[in-house]
Each structure stands twice: as C-alpha cells, then as structure tokens.
Amino acid sequence: MTPTPAEADDPRAVRHRERAAFALGDIASNLTWTTISSYLLFFYTDVASIAAATAGTLMLVARLLDAFFDPAIGIVLDRTHTRWGRARPYLLFGAPLLSVLTVLTFVTPGGGTLGAISWAYVTFILVGLSYSLINVPYGALMSMATRDSGMRMKLAGLRSLGVGLGLIVVSTATQPLIVAFGGSTTSRTGFLWTAGIYAVTGMALFWIVFATVKERVPLTPAARHRGSITTALRTLLHNGPWLAVFAFSVLSFARLGVITGGAVYFALHTLHNPAAIPVILLAFSLSAVIGSLLTAPLLRLLGQRRGIMLGLLASIALTPALFALRDDLIAFAAVFFVANVIGGLGFVAAPALVADTVEWQQWRSGHRNEGLLFSGYSMSTKIGAAVGSALLAWGLAAIGYRPDAVTDTVSDGIMLLFLVLPAVIAGLQAAAIGCYRLEQQLPRIKLEILQRHDA
C-alpha cells in the first residue's frame, strides 16, 4: 500500500521495533567501521609490517578514492524504485558483499612487501565501496521513514546508541578475541577469525533492518521523472545548511579516526599498559551510548547549533586535565568519558541535521534527493576518516615511530597526537557548525512544501 503524506508526517507511525532497527543498523556498521578505524592502522604497521608513512598515505588515497563513489550511489538511489522500496534492497543484497570484503581486509601477505601494500590498497578500497553501497541507503532511510524533525532526532539518537553499542563490542571484545584465536595481539589468525565473526553478525543485523523498516515518504514528482542530475548537484552546492553539516562531519570523523586509531598506540607506548586499550575505548564507547540518550533533550533545550558548539568548547577545556591524569587510568578514563559525551553531541545529531537539509533541497528545487544528500554525508565520513587516519599515521612517522624501538621522545609524541590533535579538530568543528542556520527556518519551509503538495 502506498504511504500517505499524513502517515509520513505522523511521528507515531514509526513503531518502537522500527526505531530499534535503526540502532541495529549502526551496530552492524560499526562492527566493520570501528574495527577498521581502531585496528586497521595497527594491523598494517605491526602485523603486515607496512611503514607508518606508507600506511597513512595508503589509507588517505584509498579512502578518498572510494569516497567519490558515494555520490554515484546516491544518484542511483534517487532513481531506484523496486517492490522492496528505494533503499531497503541495498541492505538485502549489499550485506553479504560487505561481510566477505571485511574479512579480506584483515588478510595480508605480510613482510611490508609490495604484495602486502598492493593487497592492502585493493581490499581497503573495495571494503569502502561495499560499505557505501549499504550505508548511503541506510542513512537515507531516516528521511524516507518520516518527515517529522523530532522523530528524526530520536532516530538519530537511536543510531548513535547503535554506534555506542558497536563501539563497546569492538573495544571490549576485539583484543581478547584476537589473543584467544591467535595467541598474541599481533596474530594474523586472530585478526582473521575476529573479522569473520564481526562480518557475519553485521550481515544478519542489516537483514533485520531490511525486514523491519518501512519507507513512508512518497517519491516527489521530480524524482519519478528522473530529475536532472545537474540540477540536483547545482541545488546541493547552494544548500548552505547541508554544506555546513558536510564540513562538520568531515571534521567529526577525522577526530573520531584520531581517537579510535590512536588509543592503541597511546595505551601501549605512552601508558605502557596493554590493559588500558579496552578501558580507554570502552570509555569512548560509553560516551556515545550516553550521548545518544542526552543529545535530543539537550539540543531541544539549548538549540541545535548553540548546544553543539558549547559541548565542543567544553570538551576542549577538559584537555589539560587529561594530561594531568594520564598516570591514573580510572580518573583519566572518567574525564575522557565526560569530554567525549559533551563533545559528541554533534556526532549524534548530524544524521538528523542532514535529514532536515532534505527539506531545504525540496523547498528550493522540488527534488528531495535523499540519496544524493546522504551520499554526501557518507562521503564526508570517509573523507574525515581518511584525513584522521592519515594525520595520525603521518604524525607517527614524523616522531620516528617504529614498533620495535619506541623511545621516551616517541612516547611523548604519541601523547600529543592522541590528546592535542583531537582538541584542535574540535575547535574547527565548532567553527563549521556555527554556519548552520536551518533550525529557525525549518517550520516555515515544511509548511510551504505541504501547501505546494495540497495545491
């Protein structure tokens, strides 16, 4: 049955099990994404024996190449119309592909040879492409499930909850699983089996999302008639709110990449305590879970733009305390947790903000272009992750990092990379979100769109 405009605007139409499915989708995503963000650079440098600078360039080039695949997926998505809907079939057929490529990414010839580097390039690019094939449609599902901005923010919170739960699984289980299957933290067999478990679980969770979520927002007439790609892109480049969220998201994921990727090095070589890895990553994971619960009410109270900016500035102010507490793991983890809860409000809210920019796009052009806008968001996450991983890897190379010869100077350099670099990026995030001004205009924009529909 074709969904009605009234159902699309009714927040009660999105049932509780359907809301929960959005969390499951992000758990699935992060079983791949967070594992790659947290452990792939370490896998390259300490298992595959690829030099840090080479690994950094590899991750930047490969991720930027596959990032530009995202708009193509978005354009195709906007022109997809099947008996399963527009976005859902990509989850059904893309999940097995992502599962296989996730495993292959953690296979290596080793030895830092040309073969190992070539294999890393090919598998890293392909896993990124398959990730886009699922996550662009999955992201667009939020704007297809409902037009209600409040429900979108709740769904964004549930997505962030899924991110946090996925982070918790990866941060607490990965190292023990690697050791259990392989006998050491650098075991190839351990990495292979761990990646396999995560890949199969993620595939099953994406299939649950496919079976549960309903697309309610009907296709616009422009989309039915295959609206001009040039027009859609031109409108997108004039969509100021979307551009602000895009820049903010690039910086968010750059910061995420530095934190999750740097935690392993910080724990091993600055704190000299392998047991600190799950503690630090768990604190970060829990911050995402708690942030998912607090973001919607806090931003409703403070306003979206102001609340996100205040949280970022407060997290920056806590950076000196992290330096002072580095020898007390529990106290350090507690402050680290708080800093990332308040500094992560924008990370939670970003998908909902992108969904709101869809309304601006339709208001200006008559095209909703959900696929294109969410492909841009997916693209921003990849660009950000590429920049974050490259900055971390190049930073390691600049301080002379070698796994078998870590001096006190290198140890101090790792601490600066892990604590100061994210604070600098957070300052840039605050500047980017300061340009987002859609919040006050949105009620008027939605009213005009409904009036045009009625006419």
ABEGO torsion letter per residue (X at the ends): XBBBAAAAABAAABBAAAAAAAAAAAAAAAAAAAAAAAAAAAAAAAAAGBBAAAAAAAAAAAAAAAAAAAAAAAAAAAABBBAAEAAAAAAAAAAAAAAAAAAAAABBAEGGBAAAAAAAAAAAAAAAAAAAAAAAAAAAAAAAABABAAAAAAAAAAAAAAAAAAAAAAAAAAAAAAAAAAGBAABAAAAAAAAAAAAAAAAAAAAAAAAABBBABBBBAAAAAGBBAAAAAAAAAABAAAAAAAAAAAAAAAAAAAAAAAAAAAAAAAAGBAAAAAAAAAAAAAAAAAAAAAAAAAAAAAEAAAAAAAAAAAAAAAAAAAAAAAABAAAAAAAAAAAAAAAAAAAAAAAAAAAAAAAAAAAAAGBAGAAAAAAAAAAAAAAAAAAAAAAAAAAAAAAGBBAABBBAAAAAAAAAAAAAAAAAAAAAAAAAAAABAAAAAAAAAAAAAAAAAAX
